[in-house]
């Protein structure tokens, strides 16, 4: 691993490269916050993909791509006189210090003695965010509107938990899950699409809540299942190609048999 001096030198090198690109490269020179935004989203998803694959080399590369965007936005901010990379770093440090009084404040001794739990830290974090001068004025206002719905549901529930709005016992959530499933089935049987859609949302929200309570990430879980389905279906498709029989001409029983073979390959 690198020394502190080497890390600082590497970051300084990145800033120098960014300065040169912004000045000399036609593409980099024309970029704006708005034009970079779609690329930033893409790079974030690529990093998330590398993480779920546990590809350490790719994680390193994708972290660099995300860092490039952070430095790029800070460079644009410095050109407009609004902020620069030092402001970004200092604001982050100030926020982290403020939200960790158990580390940097008078409660530091308590955490060394093991008197402060993770749940207490998270609850205090949310309360401090609301009280910040430029912070979120409502508990849920910090949840970005643009988040994918599944992740947004998890974050909403997690933030509500941070101020004590949660089940006393996690097992209690299953009554809610069963209740929502029953209400969904009722509306599906009535063939009321609008109400069925609403009840489906309530059911999914309750399942996500259950995942959170059991410390499972529903987005990660669903993505793992997506990948598993793709592997198995690809195996099925390749089998049909080998035997010269299109999937559309295979019976469900034939496909199920090959599907079971695919499962045994894992």
Long-range contacts (C-beta under 8 A, 24 or more apart in sequence): 14-67, 14-68, 14-71, 15-71, 15-85, 18-68, 18-71, 18-72, 18-75, 19-75, 22-75, 22-79, 28-72, 31-72, 31-76, 32-76, 33-73, 33-76, 36-69, 36-72, 36-73, 39-69, 40-66, 40-69, 43-68, 43-69, 52-220, 52-223, 52-224, 95-132, 98-128, 98-132, 99-124, 99-125, 99-128, 99-129, 101-128, 122-161, 122-162, 123-162, 123-163, 123-164, 125-162, 126-159, 126-162, 126-163, 127-162, 127-163, 139-163, 148-219, 150-204, 150-208, 150-218, 150-219, 150-222, 151-219, 153-204, 153-205, 153-208, 153-209, 154-208, 154-211, 154-212, 154-217, 154-218, 154-219, 157-205, 157-208, 157-209, 157-212, 158-212, 161-212, 166-213, 167-213, 170-210, 170-213, 170-214, 173-206, 173-209, 173-210, 173-213, 174-210, 176-206, 176-209, 177-203, 177-206, 177-207, 177-210, 179-206, 180-205, 180-206, 228-266, 231-262, 231-266, 232-259, 232-262, 232-263, 235-261, 235-262, 235-265, 236-262
